[in-house]
Amino acid sequence: PPLSRILNIRELEDVARNVLSFKALAYYASAGGDEITYEENIRAFSRLFFNARVLRPIGNCDPSTSILGFKSRIPIFVSGAALARLGHPLGEVNITRGCGKNDIIQMVSNNASLSFDEIAAARVSPSQPLFFQLYKRKDDKVAAEKIREVENLGYNAIFLTVDAPVAGSRERDIRAPFVLKEQERLAELETRRKDGIEPESPQDASESDEEVDVLGTAGGLLSTTDADLSWEKTIPWLKSVTKLPIVLKGIQCVEDAVLAAEAGVSGIVISNHGGRQLDYSMPSIEVLYRLRKQRPDVFDKLEVYMDGGVRRGTDVVKALCLGAKAVGMGRPFLYAQSAYGEAGVEKLIHLTEREIVLAMRLVGATKVEELVPEMVEQVSWQPV
Ligand code: FNR
């Protein structure tokens, strides 16, 4: 369908499902185990209802905010997701440009399929902020060099992923391992080649009766990350090698949000990697709900974001009511750029903006600061 007919994120996803190769779709869509957390990330939003306020003037509504001090047109950002070129030849750059034109911030995956340099060069202006998502390598020196590289390229924050010290078991991905073609060239694999580490040999097991490779694409990509990250060592180390703001991506419970605040980082992303890591990890919006209830003090110490299952403007507004400064989206951006390139990314931003503004007005708010916990309530029944 022409882009002008697209009304919502689901429709963008449907188009992408039709244009993506079987293997690319298996990689993008897959999640851990029985994909319960993937499903519940989405469904948990449907247990939160609004206590909408009326008779409030909502003629002028401004959904803008800031993320780590950087202006953001609406309270969303791109959560870093690997291999955007599986879906479209321009890959990550579609996202950089679409976001740059609309004041939305892109977090670039450590496993992007274009170099961090090419992505930085695609910014619409030198002041366009970019965040860098880091998978810390085992070797501290190699990891520090990567950080130096992105600092020099002008990246503005480090999002350290903490929910993937080892790869989750994603069976759809494992069953459909793909060959990384030159077109899908992966910056990380190239640096590994330089380091003398051979990438896993390409294979296609779908037609073979050999045992499947239990690593899959994700397992291959994550095989060089540090499995021994720790509060005691990793955070002080990261602080010692960069002055950029540090955000921990992949906080999955209240206790760890409290530890992050004590560790003095700038922010956390409540996230379970879009359900791709531990299956039965608590849905992200549920963790945010509990954090708001149990430890409201944490929100004064750092910026709290969440991602996982955000598919509607109402989802964004619910998370903001519960204290999130902004929310991330992973798959929606991958699907939008797969389906329509840069124009799809812009469409995703615009339709989400329209939905956010509508929800804010109808809930009775004209600024993000007016979205408060009392406006959202959890119900015990599951709507059909
Ligand atoms: C991801 N995600 C991810 N996270 C990360 O820290 N580094 C990475 O390289 C990737 N790669 C990646 C690839 C693909 C195909 C997906 C779908 C996801 C997780 C991502 O940042 C984010 O947490 C989730 O995508 C959020 O869930 P939704 O929005 O996809 O439901």
Residues whose N, C-alpha, C, O or C-beta is under 5 A from the ligand:
A	BS01	FNR	Y27 Y28 S79 G80 A81 A82 S109 N110 N111 Q133 T161 S271 H273 G274 D307 G308 G309 V310 G328 M329 G330 R331
